[in-house]
Amino acid sequence: PALPAIQTSIITHRGCPGGCTFCAIGVHHGKTIRSRSIASVCAEARAIGREPFFRGTISDLGGPTANLYGMGCASPDCEARCRRPACLWPEICPSFRLDAGPFRELLAQVRAIPGVAHAYVASGVRHDVLLRTPELLRDLVARHTGGRLKIAPEHAADRVLDLMRKPHAAAFEAAARAFREECRAQGRAYRLTSYFIASFPGSRDEDMWAVKELLERLDIEVDQVQDFWPAPLTLAAAMYFAEEDLDGNPIFV
């Protein structure tokens, strides 16, 4: 029963440089992004187009974070020596190549394939990167959003976001407003699907009130809840069981 939701989706890359403490993708995919060639992705799209179940829509072109396709460290020498836990936290590394051109070209070539009426990006996008690539935001709103764009701010309290290794709340607010302004400019009635984690190690009641206030301020309706659980191989699991942050300071669990 789960197959129809993903049988017209295409994985474009592996790896994630985000370094979020609650996520194990960096452990089993690696921090380095490995992107498929545009020719490879288009070949898969054409193969899907020949299937009897295909109705003209590629449901997703994405990966762990869709808009990181084709990005990565601009200096192989720096990458070989790098010991940063994340390329995107606490801020985007100056050596990280923020170029949305490859992903925009990929999207353009897939949507030009005969028989492909829609090619959506249903995987989540990294909002701090999206803010730095406004031309990709225009493309996503114009042609590649199937009603909702997925973003994962995860929290609204900067203290908890630091424990998660996620961008501060101001970046999400800016991205949400930029998305709405672009939708308004293009006459689109799209909305955001925003992921938040409740009861993360170090998060208290007042921090969850900050989430509530952020959602109200941005007029975002929530119909699903993610409650934290200590996933194997994650730093957040160690924080949960030790009741300490990564510097050894006690935190509320």
N, C-alpha and C positions, 0 to 999 in steps of 0.2 A: 504493500500500500504506500510506502514512502517513495517508491521509485518515480512516479510521475512528477514529483516536485523537483527532481534533479536530473531527469534523463535528457533534458535539453540545456543543461548547464555545462560550462566548460571551465576547467581549472587553468588559469593562465600562468601561475607562478607558485613557488613554494618559498618558505622562509619568512621570518618577520624580525625586523630590527627594533621593534617597540620595547622589548624587555619588560613587559608588564609582570608584576610579581604574582598575579593570580593565574597566569597562562603558561602552559607547557609547550606551546608551539615552538618557541625558541630552542627548547631542549631537543625535540625530536625532528624539527625541520632545520634548525640552525638559524643564526642571526642574519646570515647573508641571503639576500633575495636571489633566487634562481628563476629567471623568466624564460618561458618558452618563446621560440621565434614566432613572429607574426604568421609566417607561412605554415607553421605547425598548427597554430590555433585555427587558422582559416581552413586548413585541410579537415580538421575535426568538425568545424561548423558545416562544411559541405557534406561530410559523411552523415551528420545528424539530419541535414536537409533531405537526404535520400530515404530516411526511415519513414515507415507508414504512419507513425504517431506524430510526425512533425507537422505543425500547423502555422509555421511562419515566425515563431518566436523563440529566440535563444533566451532562456530565462535568466541566465547569469553568466557574465564574464568576470571572473574574480579569483580570489585566493584568500589567504589569511587576512589581508587588507587590500581591497581591490585597487585603490589608487596608488599603490606602491610598485605596480608593474613597471619594470625597466629601470627602477631607481636602485641606488646603492652607493657604496663608497667610491668617490672620484679618484682616490689614490690607493692603488694596490699595496704600495709600501706602508702607508698608514694603516690600512686594514690588516696587514700581516702582523703589525705590532700592537694593534688596538686592544686595550683591556677594558674599554667602557662596557658596562652591562647593557647599554642600549644606545642606539644611534639617535633616537628621537627624544631622549629624556636626560637631564631635566630641561634641556632645550635641544633643538635640532642641531646636530653636529655640523660645523662649517664644511667638513669634508664630505658630507652626505649630498649626493647629486639629486637635487630637487628638480627633475625634468619630467614634466607630464607629457612631453612630445611622443614618446613611444606608446604610451597607453592611448593617447588620442588617435594616433595612427592606426593602432590595433582596432579600436572601436570603428573607425571610419572604414577600414577594409572589411571587417565582418559585416557591417550593415550594408555594404555594397554588393555582397554575394547574392546572386539571383535566388529568389525564393525567401530570403530573410526579410521579413517585414519589420521586426523589432529585435533589437539586441540590447537587453537590459543589464544593468549592473545591480545585482541584488545582494552581493556580498557587502559587508560594512566598509566604510571609507574612513580614513584617518582625518579628523577634522582640522588639526593643526597644519597638516600638509595641504589639505584642500584650500585653506586660507591663503596659502602661498602660491597656489596654481589656479587663479580665477578663470583662466581660459578652459580648464577642465570642468570647473563648476558649470560654466555656460553650456558645455557639451552635454553634461549629465542631465541638466534640466531640459535641454532642447530635445534630446533624442534617446536618452538611456536610463531614465527613471520610470519604473512601472507603477507610479502612484506614490511611492514612499522611498525616501533615501535613508539608508541605515547608518547611524552614527553611534559610537559607544563612548559617551563621556564618562560613564561608570559612577560618578559621584559629583557633588557640588561643593563639598568642603575641601579646601586646598590642602589642609593637613592630612586628610585621608587620601587625597589624590597623590600626594607625595609618597605615602606608603604603598600605593598601587603602581607608582611610576607612570602616572598619566598626566597629560597637560592640565593646567589649572582651569578652573571653571570659566574664567574670562574668555579663553580660547573657544570653548563650546558656545558661549553666548554670541560671540562674534560670528562664528560659523553658522549658527542658526539664523541670525539676522541676515547674513550674506545670502544664504539659501532662499530665505523668504523674499528678499529684495529681487533676486534673480527670477524666482517664480513669478513675482508680480510683474517684472519687466517683460517676461515672455508670455504672460497670460496663462500660467499653469496653476492648477489648484492642487499642488503636491504638498505632502506633509513629511515630517521627520519621524522615523522610528528610532527612539533613543533608548539605549540600554543602560540601566543602572544596577548596581549591586548593593543589596541591603546587608547589614550585619557583617561588614568586612572587618577583619582585625584592626582595632584602633578606632572604629566608628562607634559613636555614642548616639543617644537619642537626639541631642541637639544637632548633630551632623545630618541625621536623616530629616530633621525639620528644614535644614538648609536645602536639601533635595526637593522637598515639597514646595518651598518658596520659589526655587528656581523654575520648577515645572509650571507653577502658577504665573510667574513673571513672563515666561515665554509661551504661555497658553498651549502647553503640551499635555495631551491626554495619555494616560498610561493604562494599558489593559493587560500587561504581563509584569511579573515580578521575578527578578533573579535574586535568590538568596545565596549568600556565600557558602561554598563548601570547600574543604581543604583538598584540592585536587593533587594527586601524586606528582612529584617532581617539581612542584612550584615553591617559590620562596614564601608565598602567602601561607601555604600549609605549615611551613616551619614557624612562621610568625604566630599562626593560630595555636599550635601545640606548645610553643615556648612562652606564649604571651609576652613576647618582646618584639620590638622592631629590629631592623637589620643592624642597628648600632648597639643593640643590647639593652635599650631602654624599655621599661615595662609599659605595656599597652593594655587597654581594656579589650577583652574577648567575650 
